[in-house]
Amino acid sequence: WPVRLELATVGLAVSPQAALDASGTFASLAGFVDQAAWPHVLPARAQAALAVHDTALAVNTYRHLLDLLNQPDGGGAERRDSAVAALGRLVQATNN
């Protein structure tokens, strides 16, 4: 999984489609390591979706990330705030 994580995050600069493909493997697999990588992979997936002009996928990915990061102990607050801001910008842009 480290190679897939690297492809999903670093690959964004080289090929958004490759980053989407690599990040998609984390969404389709339900193993613990895949779930543990979601907070790192999902922001890259959303950015890759935007790079290929798939706003719906980006919005859904940020919503999924927010669901994952909404922890009662406050964990993930920084990533959650970043995802909330990105989702807000996307929703506003699609409504204009």
C-alpha positions in Angstrom: 0.0 0.0 0.0 2.9 2.5 0.4 3.4 2.5 -3.3 -0.3 3.2 -4.0 -0.2 6.0 -1.4 2.8 7.5 -3.1 1.1 7.3 -6.5 -2.0 8.9 -5.1 -0.3 11.8 -3.4 2.9 12.6 -5.4 1.4 11.4 -8.7 -1.0 14.3 -8.7 1.7 16.6 -10.0 2.5 14.3 -12.9 -0.8 12.8 -13.8 -4.1 13.6 -12.1 -5.7 10.6 -13.8 -3.0 8.3 -12.4 -3.5 9.8 -9.0 -7.3 9.2 -9.3 -6.7 5.6 -10.3 -4.3 5.0 -7.4 -6.5 6.7 -4.9 -9.5 4.7 -6.1 -7.8 1.5 -5.0 -8.0 2.8 -1.4 -11.7 3.4 -1.8 -12.5 0.0 -3.2 -10.5 -2.0 -0.6 -11.7 -2.2 2.9 -8.6 -3.4 4.7 -7.4 -1.6 7.8 -4.3 -0.2 6.1 -6.5 1.3 3.4 -8.8 2.8 5.9 -5.8 4.2 7.9 -4.5 5.9 4.7 -7.9 7.6 3.9 -7.1 10.9 5.7 -4.0 11.2 3.5 -5.4 9.8 0.3 -8.8 11.5 0.1 -7.5 15.1 -0.1 -5.2 14.0 -3.0 -8.2 12.2 -4.6 -10.3 15.4 -4.4 -7.5 17.5 -5.8 -7.0 15.0 -8.7 -10.8 15.1 -9.4 -10.7 18.8 -9.7 -7.7 18.6 -12.0 -9.7 16.5 -14.4 -12.7 18.7 -13.9 -14.8 16.2 -12.0 -16.4 18.5 -9.5 -19.0 16.0 -8.3 -16.3 13.5 -7.4 -14.3 16.2 -5.6 -17.4 17.2 -3.6 -18.3 13.6 -2.7 -14.7 12.9 -1.7 -14.5 15.9 0.6 -17.8 14.9 2.2 -16.5 11.4 2.7 -13.4 12.8 4.3 -15.5 15.0 6.6 -17.5 12.0 7.7 -14.2 10.2 8.6 -12.7 13.1 10.4 -15.7 14.0 12.5 -14.3 12.3 15.6 -15.7 13.0 19.1 -12.2 13.4 20.6 -11.3 16.3 18.3 -8.8 14.3 16.3 -8.4 15.3 12.7 -9.6 18.9 13.4 -7.0 20.5 11.1 -7.7 18.2 8.2 -11.4 18.5 8.8 -11.2 22.4 8.8 -9.3 22.2 5.5 -11.8 19.9 4.0 -14.7 22.0 5.1 -13.1 25.1 3.5 -12.4 23.2 0.2 -16.0 21.8 0.2 -17.4 25.2 0.8 -15.5 26.7 -2.1 -16.5 23.9 -4.4 -20.2 24.1 -3.5 -20.2 27.8 -3.9 -18.4 27.6 -7.3 -20.9 25.0 -8.6 -23.8 27.1 -7.5 -22.6 30.2 -9.4 
